[in-house]
């Protein structure tokens, strides 16, 4: 019997730990699992002023719902909006 493992896709990154913790909580309330990848654990850490970059990844099947939930939280002021959506060129 083969187990199906869903691919996780990075949707957002930030240098603000408060923001990534809040996103993780928001997604959990929406029933969306996520992984917060802390980049300080890599051989080439990405830091600004000693704060590591953190990336939010969600199951591929939940990308659109997750992005919508984060956008609503940013638009209503529940998140500081310090981070950036992956692939956002703005």
C-alpha positions as CSV (number, residue, x, y, z in Angstrom):
1,X,0.0,0.0,0.0
2,X,1.4,3.3,-1.1
3,X,1.0,6.4,1.2
4,X,0.1,9.6,-0.6
5,X,2.3,12.5,0.6
6,X,1.1,15.9,-0.6
7,X,3.6,18.4,-1.8
8,X,4.0,21.6,0.2
9,X,4.3,24.9,-1.6
10,X,5.9,28.1,-0.2
11,X,3.4,31.0,-0.4
12,X,4.9,33.7,1.9
13,X,8.1,34.8,3.5
14,X,8.9,37.3,6.2
15,X,11.7,38.4,8.5
16,X,9.1,39.1,11.3
17,X,8.7,36.0,13.6
18,X,5.5,37.5,15.1
19,X,4.0,37.7,11.6
20,X,4.8,34.1,10.6
21,X,3.6,32.8,14.0
22,X,0.3,34.7,13.5
23,X,-0.1,33.3,9.9
24,X,0.5,29.8,11.3
25,X,-2.3,30.4,13.8
26,X,-4.7,31.9,11.2
27,X,-4.1,29.0,8.8
28,X,-4.7,26.5,11.7
29,X,-8.0,28.1,12.5
30,X,-9.0,27.8,8.8
31,X,-8.1,24.1,8.9
32,X,-5.0,24.5,6.7
33,X,-1.8,22.8,7.8
34,X,1.4,24.7,7.2
35,X,5.1,24.4,7.7
36,X,7.2,27.4,8.9
37,X,10.7,27.0,7.4
38,X,13.2,28.9,9.4
39,X,16.1,29.8,7.1
40,X,18.7,30.2,9.8
41,X,19.1,26.4,9.7
42,X,20.5,26.4,6.2
43,X,24.1,26.6,5.3
44,X,23.4,30.1,3.8
45,X,21.1,31.8,6.2
46,X,19.1,34.7,4.9
47,X,19.1,37.4,7.6
48,X,18.5,41.1,7.9
49,X,19.6,42.8,11.1
50,X,19.9,39.4,12.8
51,X,16.4,38.3,12.0
52,X,16.2,35.1,9.9
53,X,13.9,34.8,7.0
54,X,11.0,32.4,7.6
55,X,8.9,30.9,4.9
56,X,5.3,29.6,5.1
57,X,4.5,26.5,3.1
58,X,1.1,24.9,2.7
59,X,-0.2,21.8,0.9
60,X,-0.5,22.4,-2.8
61,X,-4.3,21.7,-2.7
62,X,-4.7,24.5,-0.1
63,X,-2.6,27.3,-1.8
64,X,-5.5,29.4,-3.0
65,X,-7.4,29.2,0.3
66,X,-4.2,29.9,2.3
67,X,-3.3,33.0,0.2
68,X,-6.9,34.3,0.5
69,X,-6.8,33.9,4.3
70,X,-3.5,35.7,4.6
71,X,-4.6,38.5,2.3
72,X,-7.8,39.1,4.4
73,X,-5.7,39.1,7.6
74,X,-3.3,41.7,6.1
75,X,-6.1,43.8,4.7
76,X,-8.0,43.9,8.0
77,X,-4.8,44.8,10.0
78,X,-4.5,41.5,11.8
79,X,-1.0,41.1,10.3
80,X,1.6,43.8,9.9
81,X,2.2,42.9,6.3
82,X,6.0,43.0,6.6
83,X,6.4,39.9,4.5
84,X,5.9,39.1,0.8
85,X,4.0,36.5,-1.1
86,X,6.3,34.2,-3.0
87,X,6.3,35.2,-6.7
88,X,5.1,38.7,-5.9
89,X,7.1,41.1,-8.0
90,X,5.6,44.3,-6.5
